[in-house]
């Protein structure tokens, strides 16, 4: 369903036009099972009705405004009413049904995932982030955008900006200058793990699209935002796993914030929360876009029942089209693929199967969605019968995991950290991009050849910065030695794209020395014949990846593993491209931050005492007794009276050695002078969820 830009739907009208599909299966020996799916909610329809979500036309550039309200929330909240037994309730505003399991979230506008942004190349984007987290700071990275000319908008706290404090707002303002499938997510702590992410698609006029010959339809609704999912807040899982042997493996996947997992039962009816659904036109070639917000080492295999996939782009960049039966997407990656709807008009499953940390050695994380031909009814099967095993694809796969991996690793009483060149990244206390005077490049930064005074002999935790000249050609040889965990590492580069020249997996004994020896012997072949261009690429466990890029964008650019727990403990480094004279001026009144540790003032106490002695106290007199006219007692508010700083002599009584009143009488008669009297009126109010 497509809405015009000025369309506004009420919940009542929306509930009349929402596409609701369900199927019932039943046998005498089993409860009635309801399978159901959703295409849209009121909120996703409003995304599509935004003035900037339009067909792109050359010369038509716009200023696109959005407001992101960041707050704590929860799945299956009161806003879900009778979901999943009433499917319409699952589509209500602020109903984050997820997989039916109730857990806390960090959300933008109380949505999971957050708002989908659809703009055209050349548009200005203005996003006002309002932090209502209460005590936590936040920030947003625009994953896939290079921020040329606007490096202060890259969203990395303590590198390109100060974190946005609780109770504050920050305006991101930048150009949509890189067409393709991208996404936005929090770059603060583990907020991305807990729900703070969403899609960002930048389209271009049809005549400028290099991929237009490969598809007929580019429906705004054909977007898959995929994530693995935990059963508790990310910080809980991280701390327990990092410091103990606590499990940290995802138990399921979500597709556009929806999925099958928890079975609900009432009155002999069983059902799941709805899965996602897309609708295709028979005989048309449909362009789909997928992004992975994967938080653990969880590559996800995508396949469509009975259909081939034609991969045409990755990370916003066109590739030589290749037809496959399935494709594998790693955390931070985006893939565009085409499905030709030429099969029998019917509903078909779209399978999403988790690998490695998500495979059947652990919790068998998977999910499904529905691809429905227009007019087709029902489902391919009951959701009850969909399992991890049924999602295993056959045929040609774009990437596959190793055939076997060890199921457990013997650990000692140590904390293990993923590092780069034996360094764990710690960002500076001030963002060097916006507060260059707050850092000493020679003293405060470190790297493998210059650790200086910031590293100890046994452990190096410092601002890991590699300074490179502008326009220089950089080659990175990334080697996973995998000495403790078997884990792929999807690496993302901010501010640039790169060419992927080589990739290979060598096995358990992989070392940098071995890779160098193979390279020197000519046994590692670099592909210079139209290599893929990406901004996120995996380093295979026990293997290597070689990339090259031109450092054309001055500034400080993060390069890091996109596994949430890995980047949190410092698996990354920073490229400092050019020098400060090459970056744009710091925006006017840009927020500042940093340590405040002044030298102790030897006259501190004396200054404080002089200030205190020079002040006066203000008290308020209250008439607490009945007055002479005999009226009922009650407070009679008088004008505030200034009193001398010197405290009056304490009356004997409650605090003295003799008896008497517990309050010293300051005046005669019925008035008492009190230092403080506060009256509270408690009221119980009600508000809508």
N, C-alpha and C positions, 0 to 999 in steps of 0.2 A: 504494500500500500504506500503510495507516495502522496504527500501533502504539499500544498503550495506554501510559500515562505511565510505568508501572513495568516496561516491557519492556526487556530488555537482550539484544542479539544478539551471539553469537560470530561470528567470521569463518566458521567451518565451517557454521553454520546459515544465515548470510546468503548464502553462495555457493550454497545450495540453493534459495533463494526469490527471488533477484535476477532481475528481468526483463531478459533478454538477448535482443536481436533482431539478426539479421544476414541479409543477402541476398548471394548470390553471382552474379556475371555473368561470362561467359567466352566467348571465341571462339577459334578456332584460331590467329589472328594476334596475340592479346593475352594477357598474363598474367591469371590469375584475379584479379578485383577483389572485395573484400569490403566491403560497406557495413554499418555497425553503429552502434547508438545505445544510450544508457543512460537510464533514468528516475531511478534512485537509486543511492546508495552506502551503505555501512554508516554513514558519518558523517551523510549527509543524513537517513537514517532515524532516527538518534539525535536530530537536531534536532526531528523530528516527534514523538518520544516524550518530549520534555521536559515536565515537569508543567504548565508554563504554556502549552504548545501545545494548546489545547482549544477546545471550543465555549463561547463567552462567554455567561454567564448573569448577569442583573442581581443585584447583591449579592455575587457571588463574586469578590472581589479577592484576589490572591495576591502573595507576595514571590518574585520570580524571580531566581535566582542563576545567574551564568555566570562562567567563568574564561577569559580570553583570554591565551594565551601567544604573545607576539610574538617571532619569530625569523627569521633568514635561512634560506632554503630554496631548492629548485630544482625546476623541472618535470622530469617523466620521471626521477625519482630511482630509487634502488634499490628503494624501496617499490612501484614499478610492476611489478616482476618481468618478465613476458613480455608486457606490454601494448605494442602493441595486438593482437598475434597471439592472445593469450588474453584475451578480453573481460572475463572475470571478474577478471583481474588489474588491469584499469583501474579497477575499483570498490573496490580494496583501500584500507584506511585509509592516509592520507598520500600516496596516489598523485594528484598534480596533473598530469594528462596534458596539459591545455591543448590546443594544436593539434599536439602532437608535437615541437615545437621546444624544445630544452633551453636554459634560461636561468635566471639567479638570480631569486629572489622575496623579498618581505617578506610573511610570512604570519601569520595568527592560527591557531594550532593546526594548522599545516602543511596548511592548506586553501586552495583557490582556487576560488571566493571563500570568504570566511570563514563562520563559523556563521550560519545563518538564524534570526533571533529572531522567535518568534510569541508575542504576549501579548495580553491584553485591556485595554481602556481602564480606567484606575484601578489597574492593577497597579503595584507598586513594582519597579523594576529595579535590581539590584546587579550590576555587572560589574567583576570584579577583573582589571586589566590587569597582566600580568607581563612586564616588558621584558627579554628575553634577546637583544637585538640585538648585545651585545658592546661597542659604542662609540657607538651612536646613541641619541638620546632619541626619544620618541614621544608621541602623544596621540590621542584619538579624539573625533570630532565626531558627534553624533547628529542627522543631517541630516533636518530636518522637525519635530523636537521643539523647542518654544519655551523650555523650561527655566524656566517661570514659577515663582518661588520657589526655584529651584536654578540660578542663573546661573553658579555656579562649576563646573558639570558640562558646560558647552557645549563644552569640549575644544579651545579655541584657545590654543596656547602663547604666553606673554608678553602675553596679553590677559585671559583668564579663569582661567588657572592657569599654574604652571610646567610646562615639559615634563617628562615622566617619564624620569629618567635611566636609562641602561643599568644593569641589575642591581637595579632598584627596581620596586616595585609601586604602583599607584594604584587606589583604589576609586571608581568612578562610581556614584552613587546618586541616582535621580530617579524621577519618576512618568511612566507612560505615559498622558499626558493628552490626546493629540491623535490620534484614530483616523485610520487611513489607511495608505497604502503609503509607507514611508520607507526610509532606509538609514543605515548607519554607515560611517565611513571614517576613516583616519588624517588628521590635520590638521597633520602634521609633514613638512616637506620634500616629497619626491616619493614617499613610501611608498605613497600611494593609487595612483600610477601603476604600482607594482611588485607590486600584489596585495593590499594591506591594505584590504579593503572587504567588505561583505556586506549582506544585506537585513534590514529591521526592519518587521514588519507589526503594526499595532495594530488589532485587531478590536473590535467592539462587539456587544452582544446584538442578536439579529435584529430585535426589535421597535423598536430604536432606530436601525437602519440606514436612512438616507434613500434608499438605492439598492436596497433589497431587491426591489422590484417588477421590476427589470430583469434579474435573473439567477436561475437555479435552483441552481447549484453554485458554491461558493467553496472549491475544493480547495486545501489548503495547498501542494500540489506545483505549482500553476499559477503559478509565479513565474519571471520572466526577469530575471536580473542580467546586464546587457550592458555590455561595455567594448570600446573599441578597444585594440590590443595592439602593443607594440613588440618589436623583436628584441634588445634589450639593456636594462640598467638605465636607469631614467629619468634619473639624474644624468649618465650617459655621454652620452645623447642630448641632454640639455639643454645641457651645457657645450660639446659639439661644435657644436651648432647656434647657440648664443648667441654664441660667440666665433669661429666659422669659418662656412663655408658647408655644414656637414655636414647630411645629410638627417635629418629628425625625423618623418617621416610614418609613421603606423601601416600595417602590411602586412596585418593581418587583424582580425577581430572574434572575441570569445569570448562564448558564451552559457552562463551558469552554469559558467564555467570550462572549457568544452568547445568543440571545433570541428574543422573539416576544414582542413588545410593541408599538413602534411608527409606525403608518400606513403612508406610503409614497404614493403619488398619482401623476401621470403624464400621460397625453394623454389617459385618461379614463382607466388607468391601476393602480391598487392598489397592494401594496406589503409590506412585512415586511423585516427587516434584517434577514438573514438566522438563523435558529436554528441549534443545533448540531445534527450530525448523526453518528451512529455506525452501522457496518455491521456484521452479524452473519452467521455462516455456519449451514445449516439445519442439525438437528440430533446431534449437538455437544452441550456439556455443557460448557458455556462460563463464565470465571471469570471476574467480573467487580469490579472496585475499585472506591470508592467515598470518597471525603473529603469535609468538610464544613468549609468555611472561614467566616461563618455567623458573622456579625458585630453587630447585635442587638439580642434581645431575640427572635430568629426566628428559632425554630426547623423546619426541612424540612422533609416532608414525601415523600419517593421515592416509586413508584410502576411502573410496566410495564404492559401495556394493555394485558390481556389474558394470563399472565404468572405468575408463582410463583417465589419467591426469596428464595434462600437457603443461609442464612447468615452463613459465615464460619470464619470470623476474624473481630476483631475490634482493632483499634489503633496498628496495626501490630502484634497482638497476636491472635493465633488460639482460637476458642471457640467451644463448642459442637454444631455442625451444627443444625440449626432450620429452618424449612420451614415456610415462612410467605407470606401474600399477599402484605405487604408493610413494610418498616422499616423507623424509624425516626432517623435522624442524627442531633446532636447538634453542635454548634460552636466548632471547634478544633478537633472534632471526625473524625475518618476514619472507614469505613465499607467495607469489601470485601464480595461480594455475587455472587452466581452462578445463571445464567438463562439457563434453558434447552430449546434449540431451537427445539422443537418437534411439534409446532403448524403449521398450514397452512402457507406455505411460503408467506409472505406479509409484508408490512410495519406496524409497531405498534408504538403507542405513548409511550414514557417514561414520566411519570408525576412527577413533583416536586412541592409540595404544601407547602406554608409557613403557620406556625401556630403562635399563640400568637401575638407578635408584627406584624406579617405578615398576620394575618387572616382577615376574612371578616368583623370584627368590625372596621378595619382600612382601608387598601388599597388593600387587597386581592392579595398579592404578590404570583405569581406562575410562572412556566415555563414548557416547554415541550422540549423533544428531540425526535429523531426518531431512532428506532431500526429496521433495514431493513434486512430481509433475503436476502442472495445473489441472485441476479437476479430479485428480486421483484421490481415492478415499482409503481410510484404514492405515495400517502399519505393516511393515514386512513381517513382524512377529511381535509377540509380547515382550515388553521390556524385561520381564522376569527371566526370559530365556537368553538374554544378552549377557555374556560373560567375557572375562579377559581372553579366554581361548577363542571365542568366536570373532574377536577383532583382529586376529593375526592375519595379515595380508599375504597374498601369494603373488608370484611373478617378480618383475623387475622393481627393485627398491632403490631409491636415490641414495640411501646410506643404510648400512646395517650394523648392529652392534656385534662385538666379538662373539663367537659361538659359545664360549664358556668363560666364566669369571669366577674367582674364588668367592664363596658365600660369606666368608668372615675373615677378619684380619686380627691377628694376635696383637694386643696392645699392652703396653706397660703403664705405669702410673705417670704418664706424661700428657701434656697438652700438645697436640700436633697442629701446626699452622701451615697452610699453603702459602708459599712465598714465590717471589721472582728474584732470581739471582741472590738468594739467601737474605732478602730484605722484605720485611713486612711494611707496607705503606701506612704511614701516619700523616694525615694532611696537616698543614700548618695551622697555627692558632688564629691567623687572619688570612683572608683570601688574597694571595699575591697578585691576582689580576686587578682587583679594585683597590687594594691597599699595598702597593708595591713598597712603600716606605716602611712597612711593618715587617719585612723579611730581608735577611741578608743572604743573597743567592749563594755566596761562597761558603758561608758558615752554617746556614740553616738547612740546606739541601744535602742529599746524599745520593750516591749510586754505587755500583759495584766497584768502581775504580777510585772513588773519593768518598769514603765513609766518615772521615773527619772525626769530630768530637761527639757526634750524635749517636754513635753505635758503641755497644759494649763488645767485649771479645766473644761472648757466647750468643748474643742475640742482637739483631739490628732492626729497630723499629723507628722509622724516620720518614721525612718527606722525600720519597724516592723520585727524583726528577732527572730526566735526561734533556739537556739543552741541545737543540739542533738549529742550524741556520735556516732561515726562510728559503723556500724553494729547493732545499736539498732533497736528494733521493735517499730514503731510509729503507733498508732491508732488515726484517726481523725474522730470526730463526727461533721458533717457539718449540721447546722440547718438554714433554711431560715425563719426568723420571719416575713418577708413580711409586715412590718407595713405601708408602703406607696404604693409600687408598687407590683403588682402581676408579678413576674418574676422568671423564672428558671435561675440558675446561673451555666453554664458549667465551671467547674474548671479544669485547666491544671497544672500538676506538671512537672517541668523541672528536668532532670537528673535521673529520676527513673520511674518505673511503680509501680502500686499498685493493691491490690485486692479489689474488690467491694463486701463488706460483707452484706450490707443492704441498703434499700431505701424505703421510704414511704412518702405519703402525708397525713397530718393531718387536714388541713383546715386553716381558717382565724386566729384562736387564737393560732397558734403554737408559742411556746417559748422554749428556751433552758431548762428551769426548767421542763416543761411538758415532753420533750423528755427524760431528765434524770430520771424522775419519772417512765415513761413507761419502760425505760431500766432496772431500779432497780427492777421493778416488773416482769421482764422476758417477757415483752410483745413485745419487739423488738428482733426478731430472727436473729442471724448472720449466714450466709451461709458459712460453712467451707468445703463444699463438692464441690470441683472444682469451686470456684468462678471465675468470669471473671477477666482477667488481663488487665488493661487499664492505660493510662496516662491522659485521659480526661474523666470527668464524670459530669453529671448534678446534681444539688441540686434542687429538685422540689420546686416550689413555695408553701410556707406554709408546707414544709416537711423537710426531713432529708436524708442524705446519710452518710454511715459509710464506711471508707476505712482503709486499713492497708498497710504499706510498710516497708521494711528493708532499713535503711539509709546506704547503702553500698558505696556511691560515694562521696568522700570528696569534699567540695567546697561550694559555695553559690548558692542555687537553688530556683528560683522563683516559687511560687504557687499562682495562680491568676485566677479570673474570666476571661473567654475569650470573654465576651461582650466588644466591643471596648470602649464604653463610660464608662463602669464600671472600667476597669483597668486603664483608663486614670485618673480617680479621686481617685485611690488608693485602689481598692478592691483586695488586695493581701497581701502576706507576704513572707518572705524569710526563708528557712531552711539553717542554717549553720551547715553542717555535718562535724564533726571532727574539727581539728584545722589546722592552716596554715602549720605546719610541714608535714601534710599528703598530701597536694596538690602538683602537679608537679611544677617544677621551672617556674617562669615567662619567657615566650619566650624572646629571646634576642631582644633588641631595641623595645620592646612592647610599643605602644603609652601610654602617660601619660596625665592626665588632672586634673582639680580641681580649687578651688578658688585661686585668688591671691589678698590678702588684707594685704600687709605688714604694719607695724607700720609707721606712718608719720615720716620722717626724719626732725629733727629740723633745719638742715642746708640745706634743700632742695633748697630754693631760691638762696642761696649763691652759691651752686654747679652749678645750672643751669646758673647763670649769668657768673660765671668763664668760663664755657664751651662756652657760646655764645660769650664772649669777645675775646676768643682765636681763633675764626674762622675767615675766610676771605670770602668775597663774590666773586663769579665768574660771570662776565658779558660778553656779546658777542657784538662786534661792527658790525653794518650793514651799508652798503652804500645804503642809501635810495634815493639819488639824482643822477641826471645825472653827470657823471664824466667829467673831463676837455676835453676829446677827443670828447665830443658831443654825445656819444652813448646814447641810450634810458635808462631811469632809471630802476633799478632792484636791487635786493639784492646782495650784494657782501660780502660773509661770510669771516670774518677774524678770526684769532686765538683768543681763549678765553683769556681775560686779567684779571689778579687778581687785585682786588681793595682793598684798606684798609677797615677794618670793620667799621670805623667811617663814617657815612653818610655825603655826601657833603651838604653844605648849600643849603636850598631850594631856587630856583630861584623865583623871583616875576613873577607874570603873572596870570595863572589860579587859583593858590592858594594864591597869594599875594595881596597886596593892590593896586598895580599899574598895568598898562597894560603890554602887551608884549606877547611873544610866550607862548603857553601852554606846551611846552617842553623846559626844560632848556638845553641850548647848553653846552655840556661837552668839546667839542673841537671846534677849528675854522674851517672854510671851510665847506666842504660838509658832514662831518661825525658827527653822533650823537651816543652817548653811551646810550643804552637803557637797563634797567634792565631785560626786558622780551619782546620778540616779537615772537608770535606763528602764523604760517600760516597753515590753514586747507584746505585740498582739499576734497570736498565731492563727492562721487561717488555712484551711485545707481547700485547695483548688484542684480543678480538673482541666486537663488539656487533651487534645487529640494526639494520637500517636503519629 
